[in-house]
Every structure is written in C-alpha cells, then in structure tokens.
Amino acid sequence: MSVTITAQLPEASIANFVDSFWALYNTDDVGKNLIVLPDGRIDLLFSKSATEPYHITLLGIATQPEQVVVAPHSVSFAISFKLPAIEYILKSSISEILDNAKNVTQTFSHIDETALDDFDTFCKNATKRIKELIPVNLDNRKIKLFDLIYTAKGNIAIKELSEKVFWSSRQINRYFNQQLGIPLKTYCSIVRFRASFEHIKNGKLFPEGNYTDQSHFIKEIKKLSGALPKDLYKNINDRFIQLVGSSNKGN
C-alpha cells in the first residue's frame, strides 16, 4: 500500500517518558483515509506534505475513533509520549485538547523541517532533547503509578493503585482530570483496549484482558473503536491504522 509505518523503541534512559517513535509515509498522489483508535498515548507530530508546510502538532488523549486523511506525498515523524511526559517534558496540562489537537512552537522548535529527511537522525535528536528536559527531581510516586498502569495493561483497580503508591484515589483522579481531562478509570479502559490490538490482529476475538465476559469485551471494543472485534480483524482497506503491520526497529 502507499502508506507505510516504521516504529522505533526508545532507549532505556527515556523509557519512563516515551512509548515509541514512529514514522508515517504516504507516497501516493492521493490522500489516504484512515481511522485512528484511542491508545492512551500523547503524540507530538512533525509533518509536511506536497500541500501542507512543515508544522508541529500535539495530539491530546483520544477517547473515540477519529477519521483522518493522510495527505499525498507526506511524511510525519512522531514522539509517542507516556503520561509522565505531560508534567515533566511538555510541562503543561493537555486537558484542553482531549479528543483534539493544537499546533505547538516551543519545547521542540529546534527540530526543523530538515529533521524529516532521516528517521534515525530524528529519533537521536529527539532523544537528546528529551534527556535535556527531564528534571533532576521526579515524584517517584507518580512514576510508579504510571508504571503499574502500563505493566498491568490497564487491568488494575484504582484502589490497588492507591494502596501501592500511597496516594488517595481522590487525589489520583484529581490529577488525571487536571492533566488529561479524564478520570483514571477511563484511562485504564483505553490502555486495556490498546492491549487488545495485537490479539485482534492475530484473530483472537475474545477477552484477553480483565473483561467480565465476551459480551463485555465486545461492548468495550465497540465503544472505543466504533466497530466490532471481527471488523477490526478484517481491517478492510487497512483503514484502522494501529492494526496495520509496521516495520519495527530496536534501539
């Protein structure tokens, strides 16, 4: 197909803040219609195309599928951030862009249009900048909270999280609402949904996570994707971008 994806994992020094780097290319003369599914990540996109000038866009947390058009002859490189990056790297709440996006000009403004010439170089430059931005003093309680959520793939109770990090459920939810615009429970549902992508791609159309039963699984999948598990598996015309195979590069 004309749209190709390449992904690269971050080095260990920034793994608390970065999920992955990825590149999306459309080499065709026409745009490609795609559906982006909620996956719990915060993406910072560096993009240009034959019809659009170079720009940097920050995408907030998604709670519903979004239809997008990948411009013809375009390239987009991205940093997919984990939640700690909101406070420690981006240094700003993203609650106002829930299910939305905004153009940004600061923090990574030194990465200019020439960065889109080579993906490996982009990843190295972005990694260097992220290392510079990581503060000396981190709230280990928050780092542990996020690590527990990601390790459990969203399958963990708020009460258990609260007890393990010694932070009240009320305070945790306040923090999530202030930083992301959604409560912790909603975010965990999205992370659990994302964990099902690999299973669905492999034709496992039954619960692998902490879903009550098959009915609950189907209901949650449809709520966040707008489609049934079997339709995601078929992925006609490769329209669900996160369910399209990508080339992966270790780091």
Order of alpha helices (4+ residues) and beta strands (2+ residues): beta-beta-beta-beta-beta-beta-beta-alpha-beta-alpha-alpha-alpha-alpha-alpha-alpha-alpha-beta
